[in-house]
Amino acid sequence: MIGRLNHIAIAVRDLGAASRLYRETLGAEVSAPQPLPEHGVTVVFITLPNTKVELLEPLGETSPIAGFLDKNPDGGIHHVCYEVEDILAARDRLVSSGARVLGGGEPKIGAHGKPVLFLHPKDFNGTLIELEQA
């Protein structure tokens, strides 16, 4: 059901500093910051030959990333995103298997302009999973 790894997301306190670290220290291509108010984050994407890394900074105090950073003050891996061909079919299959879809179960539009869903980390070995329609 899952396709290729789309990205790994890392929560950071300072998006500018984290972007400079990847750009200047690691020599990576880093996108411009993109605010996503509906998700409570500002993101940048680091393009790699085989996938992307998404850096997430909280956008406001109610951001879910703010809560993550309260528990993990130095930041860290927040979620892993896999592509699926049909996000509604994937959701229905997962729900029928007992997996929990976060946020009411309806896809939202993600940073790439495509529908996304998040799966409860307790159902996937402690890892928050994002599914993005390919």
C-alpha positions in Angstrom: 0.0 0.0 0.0 2.7 2.6 0.9 4.9 3.9 -1.8 8.2 5.7 -1.7 9.4 7.7 1.3 8.4 11.3 0.6 10.2 13.0 3.5 11.3 12.9 7.1 10.2 15.8 9.2 12.4 17.4 11.9 10.9 19.8 14.4 13.2 22.8 15.1 13.0 25.9 17.3 14.7 28.2 14.9 14.0 27.6 11.2 16.6 30.1 10.0 19.4 28.6 12.0 18.4 25.1 11.0 18.2 26.1 7.4 21.7 27.7 7.5 23.1 24.6 9.2 21.8 22.4 6.3 22.8 24.9 3.6 26.2 26.0 4.9 27.5 23.1 6.8 26.0 20.2 4.8 25.9 21.9 1.5 22.2 21.1 0.9 19.6 22.8 -1.3 17.1 24.4 1.1 13.7 25.9 -0.1 12.3 29.2 1.0 10.2 29.1 4.2 6.5 28.3 3.6 4.0 29.2 6.4 1.1 26.7 6.7 -1.3 28.3 9.1 -3.8 25.4 8.7 -1.2 23.1 10.1 0.3 25.5 12.6 3.9 25.4 11.1 6.3 27.1 8.9 8.3 24.6 6.8 11.4 24.4 4.5 12.3 21.4 2.4 15.9 20.1 2.0 16.2 18.4 -1.3 18.2 15.2 -1.4 18.9 12.9 -4.4 16.5 10.2 -3.0 14.0 12.1 -0.8 13.5 15.3 1.2 13.9 16.5 4.8 11.2 18.8 6.1 12.2 21.3 8.8 9.2 22.3 10.9 9.0 25.4 13.1 5.9 26.2 15.2 3.7 28.9 13.8 2.1 30.3 17.0 1.9 28.9 20.6 -1.0 26.5 19.8 1.0 24.7 17.1 1.3 20.9 17.6 5.1 21.4 17.0 5.3 23.8 20.0 4.0 21.0 22.2 6.5 18.6 20.6 9.3 21.0 21.3 8.1 21.4 24.9 8.7 17.7 25.3 11.9 17.7 23.1 13.6 21.0 23.7 16.4 20.3 21.3 14.0 19.3 18.5 14.1 16.0 16.7 12.4 13.7 14.2 8.7 14.5 14.2 7.2 12.2 11.5 7.9 10.1 8.5 5.9 10.7 5.3 5.1 7.9 2.8 3.3 8.3 -0.5 0.1 6.4 -1.3 -1.7 6.2 -4.7 -5.2 6.8 -3.2 -5.4 8.4 0.2 -9.0 7.7 0.8 -8.6 4.0 -0.1 -5.5 3.9 2.2 -7.4 5.5 5.0 -10.3 3.1 4.7 -8.0 0.1 4.6 -6.1 1.3 7.7 -9.2 2.1 9.7 -10.7 -1.3 8.9 -7.4 -2.8 10.2 -7.8 -0.9 13.5 -5.4 2.0 12.8 -6.3 5.4 14.1 -6.3 8.4 11.8 -5.7 11.7 13.5 -7.7 14.9 13.0 -11.1 13.4 12.3 -10.0 11.2 9.4 -10.5 13.6 6.5 -7.4 14.6 4.4 -6.1 18.1 4.6 -3.9 19.8 1.9 -0.3 19.5 2.9 2.9 21.5 2.1 3.1 20.0 -1.4 -0.5 20.9 -2.3 -1.6 17.3 -2.0 -4.0 15.6 0.4 -2.4 14.3 3.6 -3.4 12.3 6.7 -1.6 11.5 9.9 -1.7 8.1 11.7 -1.5 7.7 15.4 2.0 7.0 16.6 0.9 4.4 19.1 -0.3 2.2 16.2 3.0 2.4 14.4 5.8 1.7 16.9 5.8 5.2 18.4 6.3 6.9 15.0 3.9 9.5 13.7 3.2 8.6 10.1 2.0 11.0 7.4 0.5 9.7 4.3 0.5 11.9 1.2 -1.3 11.2 -2.0 1.2 10.7 -4.8 
